[in-house]
Amino acid sequence: MSTVAAALRNAAARLRAAGIDDPAGDARRLVAHALGWPPARLVIAGPDPLPPEAAAPLEAALAARCAHRPVAQILGWRAFWRHAFEVTPDVLDPRPETEVLVAAALEGTFARVLDLGTGSGCVLLSLLAERPAARGLGIDVSDAALAVARRNAARLGLSDRATLRHGDWLAGVSGPFDLIVSNPPYLAAHELAGLAPEVRDWEPAIALSPGGDGLDAYRAIAAGAAAVLAPGGVLAVEIGPTQAEAVAALMRSGGLAGTQLRRDLDGRARVVLAHRPAPQGDGL
């Protein structure tokens, strides 16, 4: 009978042969998943026999990973900010760099927040969990993604403060909002072919690229944001590393001011912020 340690070695070898970037790490996560254990338990349970009931789920998980299905989709969840979020092929796999968007949004105060292209809801729900008095609206064009976001909201106890509805960016949205956030599709069409298969083949294309130069979503958001932001309200968007100047220019052309940049841990441009100017007094 195979032991847990042998299962780990065999899993890592199989993943390595399939060209997986972190075969040992993924093997630990998938074996633990098949066993229903936290990964840390594998260290002390190495000599133990692999329970027979774990064989089928482990084989299914390994076959999926060898086909480059993302680990988060196999496990069904991804840790993001302070919570675990359900992940399916209908939503983007939440990425650590998107936490820069959450952190930037939390620099200010807000009572009402709008998340455009909410996907799994990870950004909106993370913000609402941090601000118990705030309420939010999440918009997405994908009904399947909205279903995932609703399940995440329910599991986190945020359904009463998070409204999730179908929509196309700002069409039909009325404010005012203190904060608008978005992690929109921003890859240019020519960049799709160069993506890792985990992204290119398994994540929703509609959430990765709008086609063309990758800026269409920012054009739509920047053109309408000022109309639904409260005076002084902030727009914060995640961007690709080369898009900061173009996105900031779109914000300014939409009547927003004070554009600022936030970088990720690798020093890459990651978030652009701007605000709706407060009205000036009439003076004397």
C-alpha positions in Angstrom: 0.0 0.0 0.0 1.3 3.5 -0.9 2.2 5.8 1.9 1.5 9.5 2.1 5.2 10.3 1.4 5.2 8.0 -1.6 2.1 9.7 -2.9 3.8 13.1 -2.6 6.9 11.9 -4.4 4.9 10.3 -7.2 2.6 13.3 -7.6 5.6 15.7 -7.8 7.3 13.6 -10.4 4.2 13.4 -12.5 3.6 17.2 -12.3 7.3 17.8 -13.1 7.0 15.6 -16.2 4.0 17.7 -17.3 6.0 20.9 -17.1 4.3 22.4 -14.0 6.3 25.2 -12.6 6.2 24.3 -8.9 5.6 20.5 -8.9 6.5 19.9 -5.2 4.4 22.7 -3.9 1.4 21.8 -6.1 1.8 18.1 -5.1 1.5 19.1 -1.4 -1.6 21.1 -2.0 -3.3 18.4 -4.2 -2.4 15.5 -1.9 -3.7 17.5 1.1 -6.8 18.3 -0.8 -7.5 14.7 -1.7 -7.0 13.7 1.9 -9.1 16.6 3.3 -6.1 17.7 5.4 -4.3 20.9 5.9 -1.0 20.7 4.0 1.1 21.0 7.3 -0.3 17.6 8.4 1.6 15.9 5.5 4.9 16.5 7.3 4.2 14.2 10.2 1.9 11.8 8.3 4.5 10.8 5.7 4.9 7.2 6.8 1.2 6.6 7.1 -0.7 4.6 4.5 -2.6 6.6 1.9 -6.2 6.0 2.7 -7.9 4.1 -0.2 -10.7 6.6 -0.4 -8.1 9.4 -1.3 -6.8 7.6 -4.4 -9.6 8.6 -6.8 -9.8 12.3 -5.9 -6.0 12.5 -6.0 -5.9 11.0 -9.4 -8.6 13.4 -10.6 -6.7 16.4 -9.2 -3.4 15.3 -10.7 -4.9 14.7 -14.1 -6.5 18.2 -14.0 -3.2 19.8 -12.9 -1.2 18.0 -15.6 -3.7 19.5 -18.1 -2.6 22.9 -16.6 -5.8 23.6 -14.8 -5.1 26.1 -12.1 -4.7 24.8 -8.6 -7.3 27.2 -7.3 -9.9 25.8 -9.7 -9.1 22.3 -8.6 -9.3 23.2 -4.9 -12.3 25.4 -5.5 -10.9 28.4 -3.6 -8.1 30.9 -3.4 -6.9 32.9 -0.4 -7.1 36.7 -1.1 -6.6 39.5 1.3 -8.0 38.1 4.6 -10.5 35.5 3.3 -10.9 32.5 1.1 -12.9 33.0 -2.1 -14.6 30.4 -4.3 -12.9 30.1 -7.7 -14.4 28.5 -10.8 -13.6 28.7 -14.5 -16.1 31.5 -14.7 -14.0 34.0 -12.8 -10.4 35.2 -12.7 -8.2 33.5 -10.1 -7.6 36.3 -7.6 -4.0 37.3 -7.7 -1.7 38.7 -5.0 -1.1 41.9 -7.0 -4.8 42.7 -6.9 -4.4 43.2 -3.2 -2.6 46.4 -4.1 -6.0 47.7 -5.4 -7.7 46.7 -2.1 -4.9 48.4 0.0 -5.1 51.6 -2.2 -8.9 51.7 -1.8 -8.6 51.4 2.0 -6.4 54.4 2.2 -9.6 56.6 2.1 -13.0 56.6 3.7 -16.1 55.4 1.9 -19.7 54.5 2.8 -20.8 53.4 -0.7 -18.5 51.5 -3.2 -19.0 50.4 -6.7 -17.0 47.5 -8.2 -17.0 47.3 -12.0 -16.3 43.8 -13.4 -16.6 42.2 -9.9 -15.9 38.6 -11.0 -15.6 36.5 -7.9 -16.4 39.6 -5.8 -13.0 39.4 -4.1 -12.2 43.1 -4.2 -15.7 44.4 -3.3 -16.2 41.8 -0.5 -12.7 42.4 0.9 -13.5 46.1 1.1 -16.9 45.6 2.7 -15.4 43.2 5.3 -12.9 45.9 6.3 -15.6 48.6 6.6 -18.6 47.2 8.4 -20.7 50.4 7.8 -20.1 50.4 4.1 -22.4 49.1 1.4 -21.5 48.1 -2.2 -22.7 47.4 -5.7 -20.8 44.9 -7.9 -21.5 44.9 -11.7 -20.5 42.1 -14.1 -21.5 41.2 -17.6 -21.3 37.5 -16.7 -24.2 35.9 -14.9 -22.0 32.9 -14.1 -19.5 35.1 -12.4 -22.2 36.9 -10.5 -23.4 33.5 -9.2 -19.9 32.9 -7.8 -19.8 36.4 -6.3 -23.2 35.8 -4.6 -22.0 32.6 -3.0 -18.8 34.3 -1.8 -20.9 37.1 -0.3 -23.2 34.6 1.4 -20.3 32.6 2.9 -18.7 35.8 4.3 -22.0 37.1 5.7 -22.0 40.1 3.4 -25.1 39.5 1.3 -27.1 42.2 3.1 -24.5 44.8 2.2 -23.4 43.7 -1.3 -25.7 44.1 -4.2 -24.6 42.1 -7.3 -26.2 42.6 -10.6 -25.7 42.2 -14.4 -24.4 45.2 -16.3 -22.0 46.6 -18.8 -19.6 48.8 -17.0 -21.4 52.1 -16.0 -24.5 51.7 -18.2 -27.6 52.2 -16.1 -25.6 52.8 -12.9 -26.5 55.8 -10.7 -24.6 57.2 -7.8 -23.3 58.8 -5.9 -20.5 56.5 -4.8 -17.6 57.5 -2.6 -15.4 54.9 -4.2 -15.3 53.1 -7.6 -12.9 50.2 -8.0 -12.2 47.9 -10.9 -9.8 45.2 -12.1 -11.0 45.2 -15.7 -9.7 43.1 -18.6 -6.6 45.0 -19.7 -4.4 42.7 -21.8 -3.9 43.7 -25.4 -5.1 41.2 -28.0 -1.6 40.3 -29.1 -0.6 39.4 -25.5 -3.1 36.5 -25.2 -1.0 34.0 -27.1 1.9 34.5 -24.7 0.0 33.7 -21.5 0.7 30.6 -19.5 -1.7 27.8 -20.3 -3.2 28.0 -16.8 -4.5 31.5 -17.7 -5.0 31.3 -21.5 -6.8 28.0 -21.5 -8.7 28.0 -18.2 -9.6 31.6 -17.2 -12.5 33.5 -18.9 -11.2 35.3 -21.9 -13.7 38.1 -21.4 -12.1 38.9 -18.1 -8.6 38.9 -19.5 -8.7 41.1 -22.6 -11.2 43.5 -24.3 -9.2 43.1 -27.6 -7.4 45.8 -29.4 -4.9 47.8 -27.3 -6.4 46.6 -24.0 -7.7 50.0 -22.9 -11.4 49.8 -23.9 -12.6 49.1 -20.4 -10.7 52.1 -19.0 -12.2 54.3 -21.7 -15.7 53.3 -20.7 -15.0 53.7 -17.0 -13.1 57.0 -17.2 -15.8 58.5 -19.4 -18.6 57.9 -17.0 -17.0 57.8 -13.5 -17.3 61.5 -12.7 -21.0 61.4 -13.2 -21.6 58.7 -10.5 -18.8 59.7 -8.1 -19.6 62.0 -5.1 -17.5 65.2 -5.0 -14.2 64.1 -3.7 -14.9 60.5 -4.6 -12.1 58.2 -5.8 -11.7 56.0 -8.8 -9.1 53.2 -8.4 -8.3 50.7 -11.1 -5.8 47.9 -11.5 -3.6 48.2 -14.7 -1.1 46.4 -16.7 2.5 47.5 -15.9 2.9 49.6 -19.1 -0.5 51.3 -19.0 -0.2 53.9 -16.2 0.3 56.9 -18.4 -2.5 56.1 -20.8 -5.0 55.3 -18.0 -4.1 58.4 -16.1 -4.7 60.5 -19.3 -8.1 58.8 -19.8 -9.0 59.7 -16.2 -8.1 63.3 -16.7 -10.0 63.5 -19.9 -13.0 62.2 -18.0 -12.9 65.2 -15.6 -11.0 63.5 -12.8 -8.0 65.0 -11.0 -5.0 64.2 -8.8 -4.0 61.0 -10.6 -1.7 58.8 -8.4 0.1 55.5 -8.9 0.6 52.6 -6.6 3.2 49.8 -7.3 3.1 46.1 -6.5 5.8 44.3 -4.5 7.9 43.9 -7.6 7.9 47.6 -8.2 5.6 47.5 -11.2 2.9 50.0 -11.8 -0.3 48.3 -10.6 -3.0 50.8 -9.6 -4.0 54.3 -10.8 -6.2 56.5 -8.7 -7.9 59.8 -9.3 -10.8 61.7 -7.7 -13.7 63.8 -8.7 -12.8 67.4 -7.8 -15.0 69.0 -5.1 -17.0 72.0 -6.3 -15.4 75.4 -5.7 -17.2 78.0 -3.7 -18.6 81.0 -5.4 -16.2 83.4 -3.5 -16.8 87.1 -3.2 
